[in-house]
């Protein structure tokens, strides 16, 4: 119960910071698009490309401190709420890699086998049954990671 208040504060701050970041990125993006349109009226294609690259680099340099500050504040408020974002990110990346590996493995097996007899038809069903708990385990791990995020 004591963690609900810091967590709700964290979520409110996160939403507010995210809205500010989205607004800033949209403003800079609109400005960049207008500059790119102006650059498109020039004759020399190479000059256009260089000008657009220069504008993009300038905007990225402008946005980098804002994004870094947002990430820093996000990490600080998450720590105050008792959430370790780096640990959570590692778990998500691990789950993603595992899911991609299983998907590649499953798609590779399904495409390489041809079923012609009754014995071969029964084998894929057993394999499907064996894979189903693995998916549940992954779902359980994801829900555990989510519940860890909520704590």
C-alpha positions as CSV (number, residue, x, y, z in Angstrom):
1,X,0.0,0.0,0.0
2,X,2.9,2.3,0.7
3,X,4.3,1.9,-2.8
4,X,1.0,2.9,-4.5
5,X,1.6,6.7,-3.9
6,X,5.2,6.8,-5.2
7,X,4.2,4.6,-8.1
8,X,1.2,6.8,-9.0
9,X,3.4,9.9,-8.7
10,X,6.0,8.2,-10.9
11,X,3.4,7.4,-13.5
12,X,2.0,10.9,-13.4
13,X,5.4,12.5,-13.8
14,X,6.3,10.0,-16.5
15,X,3.1,10.9,-18.5
16,X,3.8,14.6,-18.0
17,X,7.4,14.3,-19.1
18,X,6.5,12.2,-22.1
19,X,3.9,14.7,-23.3
20,X,6.5,17.5,-23.0
21,X,9.1,15.4,-24.9
22,X,6.5,14.6,-27.6
23,X,5.6,18.2,-28.0
24,X,9.2,19.3,-28.3
25,X,10.0,16.6,-30.8
26,X,6.9,17.5,-32.9
27,X,7.9,21.2,-32.9
28,X,11.4,20.4,-34.0
29,X,10.1,18.0,-36.6
30,X,7.7,20.5,-38.0
31,X,10.5,23.1,-38.2
32,X,12.8,20.5,-39.8
33,X,10.2,19.6,-42.4
34,X,9.7,23.3,-43.3
35,X,13.4,23.7,-43.7
36,X,13.6,20.6,-45.8
37,X,10.8,21.9,-48.1
38,X,12.7,25.1,-48.5
39,X,15.8,23.2,-49.4
40,X,13.9,21.2,-52.0
41,X,13.4,24.4,-54.1
42,X,17.1,24.7,-54.7
43,X,18.6,23.5,-58.0
44,X,21.7,21.5,-56.9
45,X,20.7,18.1,-55.5
46,X,24.0,17.7,-53.7
47,X,23.6,21.0,-52.0
48,X,20.1,20.0,-50.9
49,X,21.3,16.7,-49.4
50,X,24.1,18.5,-47.5
51,X,21.8,21.1,-46.2
52,X,19.2,18.6,-45.0
53,X,22.0,16.5,-43.3
54,X,23.3,19.7,-41.6
55,X,19.8,20.6,-40.4
56,X,19.1,17.1,-39.1
57,X,22.5,17.2,-37.2
58,X,21.6,20.6,-35.7
59,X,18.2,19.4,-34.6
60,X,19.6,16.2,-33.1
61,X,22.2,18.2,-31.2
62,X,19.4,20.4,-29.9
63,X,17.2,17.5,-28.9
64,X,19.9,15.4,-27.3
65,X,20.1,17.3,-24.0
66,X,16.3,17.3,-23.7
67,X,16.2,13.5,-24.3
68,X,19.1,12.9,-22.0
69,X,17.4,15.0,-19.3
70,X,14.1,13.1,-19.8
71,X,15.8,9.7,-19.4
72,X,17.8,10.9,-16.3
73,X,14.6,12.2,-14.7
74,X,12.7,9.1,-15.6
75,X,15.4,6.9,-14.0
76,X,15.4,9.1,-10.9
77,X,11.6,9.0,-10.5
78,X,11.6,5.3,-11.2
79,X,14.1,4.7,-8.4
80,X,12.0,6.7,-6.0
81,X,9.0,4.5,-6.9
82,X,11.1,1.4,-6.4
83,X,11.4,0.4,-10.0
84,X,14.8,-0.5,-11.5
85,X,14.5,0.4,-15.2
86,X,17.9,-1.1,-16.2
87,X,16.9,-4.5,-14.7
88,X,13.5,-4.3,-16.4
89,X,15.1,-3.4,-19.7
90,X,17.5,-6.4,-19.4
91,X,14.5,-8.7,-18.7
92,X,12.6,-7.4,-21.6
93,X,15.6,-7.8,-24.0
94,X,16.1,-11.3,-22.7
95,X,12.5,-12.2,-23.2
96,X,12.5,-10.7,-26.7
97,X,15.6,-12.6,-27.7
98,X,14.1,-15.8,-26.4
99,X,10.8,-15.2,-28.2
100,X,12.7,-14.5,-31.4
101,X,14.7,-17.6,-31.1
102,X,11.7,-19.8,-30.4
103,X,9.8,-18.2,-33.3
104,X,12.8,-18.8,-35.7
105,X,13.1,-22.3,-34.4
106,X,9.4,-23.0,-34.8
107,X,9.2,-21.5,-38.3
108,X,12.3,-23.5,-39.3
109,X,10.8,-26.8,-38.1
110,X,7.4,-26.2,-39.6
111,X,8.8,-25.3,-43.0
112,X,11.3,-28.2,-43.2
113,X,9.2,-31.2,-42.3
114,X,6.7,-32.9,-44.6
115,X,4.2,-35.2,-43.1
116,X,3.2,-38.2,-45.1
117,X,2.4,-41.0,-42.6
118,X,0.4,-41.4,-39.4
119,X,3.4,-41.5,-37.2
120,X,4.7,-38.2,-38.6
121,X,1.3,-36.6,-38.2
122,X,1.3,-37.5,-34.5
123,X,4.7,-36.1,-33.8
124,X,4.0,-32.4,-34.6
125,X,1.0,-32.6,-32.3
126,X,3.2,-33.7,-29.5
127,X,5.7,-31.0,-30.3
128,X,2.9,-28.5,-30.3
129,X,1.9,-29.7,-26.8
130,X,5.5,-29.4,-25.6
131,X,5.8,-25.8,-27.0
132,X,2.6,-24.6,-25.4
133,X,3.9,-24.7,-21.8
134,X,7.0,-22.9,-23.0
135,X,4.8,-20.1,-24.2
136,X,3.0,-20.1,-20.9
137,X,6.3,-20.0,-19.1
138,X,7.3,-17.0,-21.3
139,X,3.9,-15.4,-20.5
140,X,4.4,-16.1,-16.8
141,X,7.9,-14.5,-17.0
142,X,6.5,-11.5,-18.8
143,X,3.7,-11.1,-16.2
144,X,6.3,-11.6,-13.4
145,X,8.3,-8.8,-15.0
146,X,5.2,-6.7,-15.2
147,X,4.3,-7.4,-11.6
148,X,7.9,-6.6,-10.7
149,X,7.4,-3.3,-12.5
150,X,4.2,-2.6,-10.5
151,X,6.0,-3.3,-7.2
